[in-house]
């Protein structure tokens, strides 16, 4: 699984490669330029690609200042699908992602800016 090496506002380094757009981190790859339908309001549709990887754990990074919103309803829907869901500001989320590697298949959805 790709290791997230560092994160700062608008920039993340994963397995030595630098990204400057939001990312989905899968067990075997990274998808950059991740976009959402409503920017800072995360929706189930925004996570379709991530869910196709059948993760056990989904780590959601809400940005440096936590501006991307994850509603309790969305979190509940994801948990009903059998996922463990961790929502945190992106700095904390990247650390959790790295720590959770032994918990099964982990996918991260990370907002890199606000």
TANORBEL-V785765 format. One record per run of one state. SS is the DSSP state (alpha for helix, beta for strand, coil for the rest). FROM is the first residue (numbers start at 1). TO is the last residue. If there is no record, write none. Layout:
BEGIN
ss: (SS & SS)
from: (FROM & FROM)
to: (TO & TO)
END
This chain:
BEGIN
ss: (coil & beta & coil & beta & coil & beta & coil & beta & coil & beta & coil & beta & coil & alpha & coil & beta & coil & beta & coil & alpha & coil & beta & coil & alpha & coil & beta & coil)
from: (1 & 4 & 9 & 11 & 15 & 17 & 20 & 23 & 26 & 30 & 33 & 41 & 42 & 44 & 52 & 57 & 62 & 69 & 70 & 72 & 81 & 84 & 89 & 90 & 104 & 106 & 111)
to: (3 & 8 & 10 & 14 & 16 & 19 & 22 & 25 & 29 & 32 & 40 & 41 & 43 & 51 & 56 & 61 & 68 & 69 & 71 & 80 & 83 & 88 & 89 & 103 & 105 & 110 & 114)
END
